[in-house]
Amino acid sequence: MREDEEWARDWPFAVELAAMPRVWGALLDLHVSGRDGRCLGCRSQVRIAPYWPCTLYRAAARARRIAAQWS
C-alpha cells in the first residue's frame, strides 16, 4: 500500500463500495487521467477537475482490493 493510501485502510465508504463490483468497476473506468494529469471523470462546468488519482478513483481502487480479500 502506498503511503498516501494508508489513511484509507479502513475507509467506510470503500468497504460499502466493495460489495458493489459493477459500481466500483464503472468508477475505475470513468475516473482516469487526462493529458493534463486531471481526472476525466470529475469534469465540471463550474470548477477545474482535481488531479488524478481523484478521491472517487482511490475509493474504487480500495474497494477493489477489499473485494479481492473477501473472495
N, CA, C and O atoms as CSV, one atom per row, in Angstrom:
chain,resi,resn,atom,element,x,y,z
A,1,MET,N,N,0.853,-1.178,0.000
A,1,MET,CA,C,0.000,0.000,0.000
A,1,MET,C,C,0.893,1.234,0.000
A,1,MET,O,O,1.867,1.308,0.749
A,2,ARG,N,N,0.557,2.188,-0.836
A,2,ARG,CA,C,1.320,3.421,-0.891
A,2,ARG,C,C,1.057,4.248,0.362
A,2,ARG,O,O,0.007,4.133,0.994
A,3,GLU,N,N,2.028,5.080,0.704
A,3,GLU,CA,C,1.924,5.903,1.905
A,3,GLU,C,C,0.695,6.809,1.889
A,3,GLU,O,O,0.042,6.977,2.919
A,4,ASP,N,N,0.370,7.396,0.731
A,4,ASP,CA,C,-0.776,8.303,0.669
A,4,ASP,C,C,-2.110,7.566,0.718
A,4,ASP,O,O,-3.155,8.207,0.834
A,5,GLU,N,N,-2.103,6.234,0.633
A,5,GLU,CA,C,-3.328,5.444,0.743
A,5,GLU,C,C,-3.498,4.849,2.138
A,5,GLU,O,O,-4.520,4.226,2.427
A,6,GLU,N,N,-2.521,5.033,2.988
A,6,GLU,CA,C,-2.558,4.444,4.320
A,6,GLU,C,C,-3.797,4.890,5.100
A,6,GLU,O,O,-4.387,4.090,5.826
A,7,TRP,N,N,-4.192,6.142,4.959
A,7,TRP,CA,C,-5.348,6.666,5.685
A,7,TRP,C,C,-6.641,5.979,5.270
A,7,TRP,O,O,-7.608,5.971,6.032
A,8,ALA,N,N,-6.671,5.408,4.084
A,8,ALA,CA,C,-7.900,4.826,3.561
A,8,ALA,C,C,-8.057,3.347,3.917
A,8,ALA,O,O,-8.991,2.701,3.442
A,9,ARG,N,N,-7.176,2.806,4.732
A,9,ARG,CA,C,-7.208,1.373,5.028
A,9,ARG,C,C,-8.573,0.906,5.516
A,9,ARG,O,O,-9.066,-0.124,5.057
A,10,ASP,N,N,-9.186,1.631,6.424
A,10,ASP,CA,C,-10.483,1.252,6.952
A,10,ASP,C,C,-11.562,2.257,6.544
A,10,ASP,O,O,-12.488,2.532,7.308
A,11,TRP,N,N,-11.436,2.783,5.369
A,11,TRP,CA,C,-12.341,3.802,4.857
A,11,TRP,C,C,-13.737,3.202,4.703
A,11,TRP,O,O,-13.928,2.347,3.838
A,12,PRO,N,N,-14.725,3.615,5.510
A,12,PRO,CA,C,-16.069,3.014,5.465
A,12,PRO,C,C,-16.713,3.075,4.077
A,12,PRO,O,O,-17.395,2.133,3.673
A,13,PHE,N,N,-16.506,4.166,3.348
A,13,PHE,CA,C,-17.087,4.271,2.014
A,13,PHE,C,C,-16.551,3.171,1.103
A,13,PHE,O,O,-17.313,2.562,0.352
A,14,ALA,N,N,-15.265,2.914,1.164
A,14,ALA,CA,C,-14.663,1.868,0.323
A,14,ALA,C,C,-15.171,0.485,0.724
A,14,ALA,O,O,-15.368,-0.380,-0.130
A,15,VAL,N,N,-15.381,0.281,2.008
A,15,VAL,CA,C,-15.902,-1.007,2.477
A,15,VAL,C,C,-17.307,-1.236,1.918
A,15,VAL,O,O,-17.613,-2.330,1.443
A,16,GLU,N,N,-18.157,-0.217,1.971
A,16,GLU,CA,C,-19.509,-0.329,1.419
A,16,GLU,C,C,-19.467,-0.526,-0.091
A,16,GLU,O,O,-20.225,-1.326,-0.640
A,17,LEU,N,N,-18.599,0.189,-0.744
A,17,LEU,CA,C,-18.468,0.119,-2.201
A,17,LEU,C,C,-17.961,-1.252,-2.659
A,17,LEU,O,O,-18.275,-1.695,-3.764
A,18,ALA,N,N,-17.188,-1.912,-1.821
A,18,ALA,CA,C,-16.622,-3.220,-2.181
A,18,ALA,C,C,-17.699,-4.248,-2.507
A,18,ALA,O,O,-17.456,-5.177,-3.278
A,19,ALA,N,N,-18.870,-4.092,-1.936
A,19,ALA,CA,C,-19.970,-5.028,-2.183
A,19,ALA,C,C,-20.684,-4.746,-3.504
A,19,ALA,O,O,-21.623,-5.456,-3.865
A,20,MET,N,N,-20.249,-3.722,-4.220
A,20,MET,CA,C,-20.893,-3.324,-5.476
A,20,MET,C,C,-19.874,-3.300,-6.620
A,20,MET,O,O,-19.465,-2.224,-7.056
A,21,PRO,N,N,-19.461,-4.475,-7.109
A,21,PRO,CA,C,-18.402,-4.520,-8.116
A,21,PRO,C,C,-18.716,-3.785,-9.414
A,21,PRO,O,O,-17.808,-3.263,-10.060
A,22,ARG,N,N,-19.978,-3.737,-9.802
A,22,ARG,CA,C,-20.321,-3.002,-11.034
A,22,ARG,C,C,-20.113,-1.499,-10.832
A,22,ARG,O,O,-19.729,-0.788,-11.760
A,23,VAL,N,N,-20.366,-1.033,-9.631
A,23,VAL,CA,C,-20.202,0.400,-9.348
A,23,VAL,C,C,-18.734,0.765,-9.297
A,23,VAL,O,O,-18.305,1.693,-9.983
A,24,TRP,N,N,-17.935,0.034,-8.476
A,24,TRP,CA,C,-16.521,0.402,-8.408
A,24,TRP,C,C,-15.808,0.140,-9.726
A,24,TRP,O,O,-14.828,0.816,-10.041
A,25,GLY,N,N,-16.280,-0.823,-10.498
A,25,GLY,CA,C,-15.700,-1.056,-11.820
A,25,GLY,C,C,-15.955,0.111,-12.759
A,25,GLY,O,O,-15.068,0.527,-13.505
A,26,ALA,N,N,-17.183,0.639,-12.717
A,26,ALA,CA,C,-17.519,1.800,-13.549
A,26,ALA,C,C,-16.724,3.024,-13.118
A,26,ALA,O,O,-16.265,3.793,-13.963
A,27,LEU,N,N,-16.557,3.211,-11.821
A,27,LEU,CA,C,-15.757,4.339,-11.328
A,27,LEU,C,C,-14.308,4.238,-11.809
A,27,LEU,O,O,-13.715,5.236,-12.218
A,28,LEU,N,N,-13.752,3.051,-11.759
A,28,LEU,CA,C,-12.372,2.866,-12.225
A,28,LEU,C,C,-12.254,3.137,-13.720
A,28,LEU,O,O,-11.244,3.672,-14.178
A,29,ASP,N,N,-13.284,2.769,-14.482
A,29,ASP,CA,C,-13.276,3.009,-15.926
A,29,ASP,C,C,-13.411,4.490,-16.268
A,29,ASP,O,O,-12.784,4.974,-17.211
A,30,LEU,N,N,-14.226,5.204,-15.505
A,30,LEU,CA,C,-14.513,6.612,-15.806
A,30,LEU,C,C,-13.463,7.590,-15.278
A,30,LEU,O,O,-13.164,8.597,-15.920
A,31,HIS,N,N,-12.923,7.293,-14.132
A,31,HIS,CA,C,-12.008,8.233,-13.480
A,31,HIS,C,C,-10.564,7.885,-13.829
A,31,HIS,O,O,-9.871,7.179,-13.097
A,32,VAL,N,N,-10.143,8.404,-14.968
A,32,VAL,CA,C,-8.798,8.173,-15.494
A,32,VAL,C,C,-8.101,9.507,-15.699
A,32,VAL,O,O,-8.745,10.556,-15.733
A,33,SER,N,N,-6.803,9.463,-15.832
A,33,SER,CA,C,-6.017,10.673,-16.009
A,33,SER,C,C,-6.096,11.189,-17.441
A,33,SER,O,O,-5.983,10.424,-18.399
A,34,GLY,N,N,-6.289,12.488,-17.569
A,34,GLY,CA,C,-6.259,13.126,-18.877
A,34,GLY,C,C,-4.840,13.549,-19.222
A,34,GLY,O,O,-3.916,13.338,-18.437
A,35,ARG,N,N,-4.670,14.133,-20.370
A,35,ARG,CA,C,-3.347,14.587,-20.803
A,35,ARG,C,C,-2.719,15.581,-19.843
A,35,ARG,O,O,-1.497,15.638,-19.705
A,36,ASP,N,N,-3.562,16.365,-19.181
A,36,ASP,CA,C,-3.055,17.380,-18.258
A,36,ASP,C,C,-2.891,16.851,-16.834
A,36,ASP,O,O,-2.546,17.608,-15.926
A,37,GLY,N,N,-3.138,15.548,-16.635
A,37,GLY,CA,C,-2.985,14.951,-15.313
A,37,GLY,C,C,-4.206,15.111,-14.425
A,37,GLY,O,O,-4.181,14.721,-13.257
A,38,ARG,N,N,-5.271,15.679,-14.967
A,38,ARG,CA,C,-6.503,15.851,-14.196
A,38,ARG,C,C,-7.481,14.730,-14.527
A,38,ARG,O,O,-7.435,14.155,-15.614
A,39,CYS,N,N,-8.355,14.430,-13.593
A,39,CYS,CA,C,-9.300,13.335,-13.749
A,39,CYS,C,C,-10.357,13.667,-14.798
A,39,CYS,O,O,-11.002,14.713,-14.729
A,40,LEU,N,N,-10.529,12.777,-15.761
A,40,LEU,CA,C,-11.542,12.976,-16.797
A,40,LEU,C,C,-12.953,12.711,-16.280
A,40,LEU,O,O,-13.915,13.258,-16.818
A,41,GLY,N,N,-13.091,11.892,-15.260
A,41,GLY,CA,C,-14.406,11.574,-14.713
A,41,GLY,C,C,-14.964,12.642,-13.803
A,41,GLY,O,O,-16.152,12.627,-13.480
A,42,CYS,N,N,-14.130,13.561,-13.388
A,42,CYS,CA,C,-14.556,14.629,-12.468
A,42,CYS,C,C,-14.767,15.955,-13.186
A,42,CYS,O,O,-14.696,17.018,-12.569
A,43,ARG,N,N,-15.024,15.894,-14.482
A,43,ARG,CA,C,-15.246,17.129,-15.233
A,43,ARG,C,C,-16.455,17.884,-14.688
A,43,ARG,O,O,-17.443,17.289,-14.258
A,44,SER,N,N,-16.349,19.187,-14.720
A,44,SER,CA,C,-17.420,20.033,-14.239
A,44,SER,C,C,-17.393,21.348,-15.000
A,44,SER,O,O,-16.337,21.803,-15.440
A,45,GLN,N,N,-18.556,21.950,-15.150
A,45,GLN,CA,C,-18.627,23.243,-15.812
A,45,GLN,C,C,-18.312,24.390,-14.861
A,45,GLN,O,O,-18.077,25.512,-15.310
A,46,VAL,N,N,-18.304,24.136,-13.579
A,46,VAL,CA,C,-18.110,25.206,-12.607
A,46,VAL,C,C,-16.776,25.175,-11.875
A,46,VAL,O,O,-16.446,26.116,-11.154
A,47,ARG,N,N,-16.006,24.106,-12.051
A,47,ARG,CA,C,-14.698,24.058,-11.390
A,47,ARG,C,C,-13.742,23.183,-12.186
A,47,ARG,O,O,-14.153,22.386,-13.029
A,48,ILE,N,N,-12.482,23.349,-11.903
A,48,ILE,CA,C,-11.437,22.559,-12.558
A,48,ILE,C,C,-11.409,21.178,-11.914
A,48,ILE,O,O,-11.521,21.057,-10.694
A,49,ALA,N,N,-11.263,20.156,-12.715
A,49,ALA,CA,C,-11.199,18.783,-12.203
A,49,ALA,C,C,-9.948,18.607,-11.344
A,49,ALA,O,O,-8.916,19.221,-11.619
A,50,PRO,N,N,-10.033,17.779,-10.311
A,50,PRO,CA,C,-8.861,17.532,-9.469
A,50,PRO,C,C,-7.816,16.717,-10.228
A,50,PRO,O,O,-8.117,16.077,-11.236
A,51,TYR,N,N,-6.602,16.754,-9.732
A,51,TYR,CA,C,-5.562,15.915,-10.318
A,51,TYR,C,C,-5.874,14.461,-10.020
A,51,TYR,O,O,-6.447,14.120,-8.985
A,52,TRP,N,N,-5.481,13.619,-10.957
A,52,TRP,CA,C,-5.690,12.184,-10.817
A,52,TRP,C,C,-4.531,11.602,-10.023
A,52,TRP,O,O,-3.401,12.049,-10.218
A,53,PRO,N,N,-4.741,10.642,-9.147
A,53,PRO,CA,C,-5.991,9.951,-8.855
A,53,PRO,C,C,-6.878,10.778,-7.931
A,53,PRO,O,O,-6.428,11.284,-6.903
A,54,CYS,N,N,-8.120,10.903,-8.309
A,54,CYS,CA,C,-9.101,11.653,-7.534
A,54,CYS,C,C,-9.616,10.790,-6.377
A,54,CYS,O,O,-9.283,9.610,-6.265
A,55,THR,N,N,-10.411,11.392,-5.545
A,55,THR,CA,C,-10.963,10.682,-4.390
A,55,THR,C,C,-11.828,9.498,-4.801
A,55,THR,O,O,-11.746,8.433,-4.189
A,56,LEU,N,N,-12.659,9.669,-5.835
A,56,LEU,CA,C,-13.519,8.558,-6.260
A,56,LEU,C,C,-12.703,7.403,-6.835
A,56,LEU,O,O,-13.034,6.240,-6.606
A,57,TYR,N,N,-11.650,7.709,-7.570
A,57,TYR,CA,C,-10.794,6.641,-8.079
A,57,TYR,C,C,-10.145,5.896,-6.911
A,57,TYR,O,O,-10.120,4.666,-6.890
A,58,ARG,N,N,-9.632,6.635,-5.957
A,58,ARG,CA,C,-8.977,6.000,-4.794
A,58,ARG,C,C,-9.949,5.128,-4.019
A,58,ARG,O,O,-9.587,4.038,-3.576
A,59,ALA,N,N,-11.179,5.597,-3.851
A,59,ALA,CA,C,-12.189,4.804,-3.143
A,59,ALA,C,C,-12.502,3.523,-3.917
A,59,ALA,O,O,-12.605,2.448,-3.326
A,60,ALA,N,N,-12.653,3.638,-5.231
A,60,ALA,CA,C,-12.958,2.463,-6.051
A,60,ALA,C,C,-11.785,1.483,-6.068
A,60,ALA,O,O,-11.990,0.270,-6.023
A,61,ALA,N,N,-10.580,1.994,-6.134
A,61,ALA,CA,C,-9.407,1.115,-6.119
A,61,ALA,C,C,-9.292,0.384,-4.782
A,61,ALA,O,O,-8.946,-0.797,-4.741
A,62,ARG,N,N,-9.584,1.089,-3.694
A,62,ARG,CA,C,-9.561,0.456,-2.378
A,62,ARG,C,C,-10.686,-0.579,-2.278
A,62,ARG,O,O,-10.485,-1.658,-1.721
A,63,ALA,N,N,-11.858,-0.258,-2.812
A,63,ALA,CA,C,-12.976,-1.204,-2.802
A,63,ALA,C,C,-12.618,-2.471,-3.577
A,63,ALA,O,O,-12.976,-3.573,-3.161
A,64,ARG,N,N,-11.918,-2.325,-4.696
A,64,ARG,CA,C,-11.494,-3.489,-5.481
A,64,ARG,C,C,-10.560,-4.374,-4.648
A,64,ARG,O,O,-10.681,-5.599,-4.676
A,65,ARG,N,N,-9.636,-3.762,-3.913
A,65,ARG,CA,C,-8.720,-4.548,-3.079
A,65,ARG,C,C,-9.458,-5.239,-1.931
A,65,ARG,O,O,-9.155,-6.381,-1.588
A,66,ILE,N,N,-10.420,-4.542,-1.346
A,66,ILE,CA,C,-11.218,-5.151,-0.267
A,66,ILE,C,C,-12.016,-6.334,-0.806
A,66,ILE,O,O,-12.052,-7.398,-0.187
A,67,ALA,N,N,-12.654,-6.148,-1.958
A,67,ALA,CA,C,-13.443,-7.232,-2.564
A,67,ALA,C,C,-12.570,-8.430,-2.883
A,67,ALA,O,O,-13.008,-9.571,-2.733
A,68,ALA,N,N,-11.348,-8.193,-3.320
A,68,ALA,CA,C,-10.431,-9.298,-3.618
A,68,ALA,C,C,-10.071,-10.067,-2.361
A,68,ALA,O,O,-9.862,-11.279,-2.415
A,69,GLN,N,N,-9.997,-9.387,-1.243
A,69,GLN,CA,C,-9.702,-10.059,0.028
A,69,GLN,C,C,-10.863,-10.920,0.491
A,69,GLN,O,O,-10.659,-11.922,1.175
A,70,TRP,N,N,-12.078,-10.539,0.125
A,70,TRP,CA,C,-13.267,-11.289,0.522
A,70,TRP,C,C,-13.403,-12.604,-0.222
A,70,TRP,O,O,-14.011,-13.549,0.281
A,71,SER,N,N,-12.833,-12.668,-1.431
A,71,SER,CA,C,-13.033,-13.879,-2.229
A,71,SER,C,C,-11.979,-14.921,-1.979
A,71,SER,O,O,-12.017,-15.995,-2.580
